[in-house]
């Protein structure tokens, strides 16, 4: 089953940029389809492959940060080729 995930990582500290970059670089190196924009990052792929990669990354990020939020949206199916028709 294919899945689409939108992520927004928000470390709750003044020097947040380094942690966000580290998280995005890990996503880029995952071998999954990753699309970035200024507000969020999307990843696409087979459900088990995506989750097997993502869950340890989230765990490590949360373990290493004192305070952090992760906004996560999951959609069944690969929505990476979506083009608005209006």
C-alpha positions in Angstrom: 0.0 0.0 0.0 1.4 3.4 -1.0 1.3 6.3 1.4 1.9 10.1 1.4 3.1 11.9 4.5 3.5 15.6 5.1 5.8 16.6 8.0 6.6 19.8 9.8 9.2 19.6 12.5 9.2 22.4 15.1 12.0 22.4 17.7 10.9 24.6 20.5 14.1 26.6 21.0 15.7 29.7 19.5 18.4 27.8 17.6 16.0 25.5 15.7 17.5 25.6 12.1 20.2 23.0 12.7 17.8 20.4 13.9 15.4 21.0 11.1 18.2 20.7 8.5 19.5 17.5 10.2 15.9 16.0 10.0 15.4 16.9 6.4 18.9 15.6 5.4 18.0 12.3 6.9 14.8 12.2 4.9 16.7 13.1 1.7 19.1 10.1 2.4 16.3 7.7 2.9 15.9 6.6 -0.7 12.2 7.6 -0.5 10.6 10.2 -2.7 11.0 13.5 -0.8 9.5 16.9 -1.9 10.3 20.0 0.2 8.7 23.4 0.3 9.2 26.3 2.7 6.5 25.1 5.1 6.8 21.3 5.1 8.3 18.2 3.7 6.4 15.4 2.0 7.6 11.8 1.7 6.0 9.1 -0.5 6.4 5.4 -0.8 5.3 2.0 0.3 3.7 2.1 3.8 6.0 -0.3 5.6 9.2 1.1 4.0 8.2 4.7 4.9 7.2 3.9 8.5 10.2 1.6 9.1 12.4 4.6 8.2 10.4 7.3 9.8 9.6 5.9 13.2 13.2 5.5 14.4 14.0 9.0 13.0 11.2 10.5 15.0 12.2 8.6 18.1 15.8 9.8 17.8 14.8 13.4 17.1 12.5 13.4 20.1 15.1 11.7 22.3 17.7 14.3 21.4 15.6 17.4 21.8 14.3 18.9 25.0 11.1 20.2 23.4 9.9 19.5 19.9 6.7 19.2 17.9 6.1 17.2 14.8 3.0 17.9 12.7 2.2 14.8 10.6 -0.4 14.2 8.0 -0.9 10.7 6.5 -2.8 10.0 3.3 -3.4 6.6 1.8 -2.0 6.5 -1.7 0.8 8.2 -3.6 -0.3 11.9 -4.0 3.1 13.1 -5.3 1.8 13.7 -8.8 -1.2 15.8 -7.7 -2.0 18.7 -9.9 -4.9 21.0 -9.1 -7.6 21.0 -11.7 -9.3 24.3 -10.9 
